Amino acid sequence: MKQFLVFVKKEFYHVLRDRKTLLILFGLPIVQILIFGFALTNEVKNSGIVVADFAKDPASQMITTKIEASKYFDIYQTANTIEEVDEALKNGKLKAAIIFPENFNHDLLHEGRAMVQVITDASDPNLATTVGNYLSAIISDFEQDHQDNLAGRITIIPETRMLYNPQLKGEHNFVPGVMALVLMLICVMMTAISIVREKETGTMEILLVSPFRPQLVVLSKAVPYLVLSLINICTILAVSVFILKLPVNGSIFLLFAESTLFIITCLSLGLLISVRTQSQQVAMLISLMGMLLPTLLFSGFMFPIENMPRPLQWISNIIPAKWFYIIAKSVMIKGLGFAAIWKETVILIGITLFLLTVSIKKFKIRLA
Amino acid sequence: MDSAMIYTENLTKKFEKFVAVDAISFSVKPGEIFGFLGANGAGKTTAMRMLCGLSIPTSGKARIAGFDIYRETENIKRNIGYMSQKFSLYEDLTVNENIRFFGGIYGLTDQQIKKKGSALISGLGLQNEANKLVASLPLGWKQKLSFSVAMLHQPKIVFLDEPTGGVDPVTRRQFWDMIHVAAHEGVTIFVTTHYMDEAEYCDRVSIMVDGQIRALGSPSELKQQFNVPSMDSVFFKLAREAKRGD
């Protein structure tokens, strides 16, 4: 046990002394999440909107003015027919449409309730959701303002429709995606490199000649990166919660447990690479090309897997990041519990056990 | 041959059809400096890896420090030190940290490490460098340090794989002084080298050609046997017969 601690301490020296790598390890996740957070999410200021006012009464005009006045929207067009609304949304410049039916004011005054239709272009799902929410907010604001002026309560029911992508599939749930990506990068690449480095410098032989168990070499290499990765998960979550205001809906504990599982998956993958390669460059290339790229392509983070051709969908099943992405998304965004993700968890455990067995076996063979 | 520190009998290693080490038999006494010579590709490294327990022999017998090479590798590992031709300390760790690490993985107590470590450092005159990164030391010092670290856990046998490659003549001389001191204290030294002047420093040498030991004896015996004035000529005469190259 003491030998193990001595070894782990040495690994920490390696990690902490290499300032540049350390900077990348801790800086990268923050930069990535900020880039994804700010560049790829919804900049909804001055979104173009088309208004089809079939009512042309005081109420509809007041709402239109309110929308016009808000910094989030610019009314670029008014339409007289539904076809014109369709046409306007199709070319993509305008992100939303608001349609007031005939008798809007009349319904409000006499029945206390009226419908208004909000259509958003959901080919960019995040944007669509945000725009839809802002429009609803403006409408309910109008409701509040006029509660006192008019006799009785009034209700405006905004009927929101997501055009083009009604289920909001492929939404950029980037925080789980970045988590998968960063863990993949740190765990796979760094473990592979750190083990291969020992081979390259010849220290591996010294370790193998010593009474220190080879399996423990691997284990103690994994510890610092496990710790590092957990710290990274904390920073990613902190940035996403406090700066990007994206709450974690499910259990944090579950999220950490699942992340630890995924970290172990990645560590075993890194181990496998290190067993099969002899130089740091090769290890790095394999980790980058062989692991990072498939993670980007097949995890469902960037490109919806449902839209891929069948063979690619099959391939995606062997990418561990895909399963972790589903798990993290379910816990963080949908707020689901373990019951909803046990299947994915089992698959991930299966992949991990497989990788570990293969790599430890190979590692032993090398000694023979 | 119970008293032998290293004892081998027809020790063989095959890689598929290629016979890297072909039935070598020899023994090394306690406190002896045994030179293990041979051209590149003669099978020295493979033989040495087997003796250190890094590689499992295809056939033959061997006992290291009295332990069987097949069944008692754990005991062997505890009793041997090893220094490879590549510099094998951690460059991004300080001298002290390296000592603590290697002492630690050999299971020395903190007290032993402290005591041995400071003796080692003062022995090498590294007091001012103890807390500097190993990367900043000149090569000669690194090699001496690496030898001392390999001796930290007081092994019965030290395997040195071309320990003086690329080192200047003065440092090489100092290095061999260290080897002699260790041998005098009873440590068995098993050393490979390409420098024939170093072969002269050994008590006995063996010369490997094409996986076999073609000559074995003290340097003076060998010179007499081959009727030449120097070890250089002995080696040249034998190595010329080699059929396999690098």
HADDOCK unambig.tbl for C-alpha pairs under 7 A between the chains (distance, minus, plus):
assign (segid A and resid 3 and name CA) (segid B and resid 104 and name CA) 5.55 0.50 0.50
assign (segid A and resid 3 and name CA) (segid B and resid 105 and name CA) 4.83 0.50 0.50
assign (segid A and resid 3 and name CA) (segid B and resid 107 and name CA) 6.26 0.50 0.50
assign (segid A and resid 6 and name CA) (segid B and resid 101 and name CA) 6.07 0.50 0.50
assign (segid A and resid 6 and name CA) (segid B and resid 104 and name CA) 5.95 0.50 0.50
assign (segid A and resid 6 and name CA) (segid B and resid 105 and name CA) 6.94 0.50 0.50
assign (segid A and resid 7 and name CA) (segid B and resid 101 and name CA) 6.87 0.50 0.50
assign (segid A and resid 10 and name CA) (segid B and resid 101 and name CA) 6.90 0.50 0.50
assign (segid A and resid 14 and name CA) (segid B and resid 92 and name CA) 6.64 0.50 0.50
assign (segid A and resid 201 and name CA) (segid B and resid 86 and name CA) 6.93 0.50 0.50
assign (segid A and resid 201 and name CA) (segid B and resid 88 and name CA) 6.67 0.50 0.50
assign (segid A and resid 202 and name CA) (segid B and resid 86 and name CA) 5.82 0.50 0.50
assign (segid A and resid 202 and name CA) (segid B and resid 88 and name CA) 5.67 0.50 0.50
assign (segid A and resid 203 and name CA) (segid B and resid 88 and name CA) 4.92 0.50 0.50
assign (segid A and resid 203 and name CA) (segid B and resid 89 and name CA) 6.62 0.50 0.50
assign (segid A and resid 206 and name CA) (segid B and resid 82 and name CA) 6.53 0.50 0.50
assign (segid A and resid 208 and name CA) (segid B and resid 54 and name CA) 6.91 0.50 0.50
assign (segid A and resid 209 and name CA) (segid B and resid 52 and name CA) 6.39 0.50 0.50
assign (segid A and resid 209 and name CA) (segid B and resid 53 and name CA) 6.95 0.50 0.50
assign (segid A and resid 209 and name CA) (segid B and resid 54 and name CA) 6.57 0.50 0.50
assign (segid A and resid 209 and name CA) (segid B and resid 77 and name CA) 5.91 0.50 0.50
assign (segid A and resid 209 and name CA) (segid B and resid 82 and name CA) 6.95 0.50 0.50
assign (segid A and resid 210 and name CA) (segid B and resid 77 and name CA) 5.45 0.50 0.50
assign (segid A and resid 210 and name CA) (segid B and resid 78 and name CA) 6.77 0.50 0.50
assign (segid A and resid 210 and name CA) (segid B and resid 106 and name CA) 6.69 0.50 0.50
assign (segid A and resid 211 and name CA) (segid B and resid 74 and name CA) 6.20 0.50 0.50
assign (segid A and resid 211 and name CA) (segid B and resid 77 and name CA) 5.23 0.50 0.50
assign (segid A and resid 211 and name CA) (segid B and resid 78 and name CA) 5.71 0.50 0.50
assign (segid A and resid 211 and name CA) (segid B and resid 106 and name CA) 6.38 0.50 0.50
assign (segid A and resid 212 and name CA) (segid B and resid 105 and name CA) 5.94 0.50 0.50
assign (segid A and resid 367 and name CA) (segid B and resid 54 and name CA) 5.85 0.50 0.50
assign (segid A and resid 367 and name CA) (segid B and resid 55 and name CA) 6.17 0.50 0.50
assign (segid A and resid 368 and name CA) (segid B and resid 54 and name CA) 6.69 0.50 0.50
assign (segid A and resid 368 and name CA) (segid B and resid 55 and name CA) 4.78 0.50 0.50
assign (segid A and resid 368 and name CA) (segid B and resid 56 and name CA) 5.33 0.50 0.50
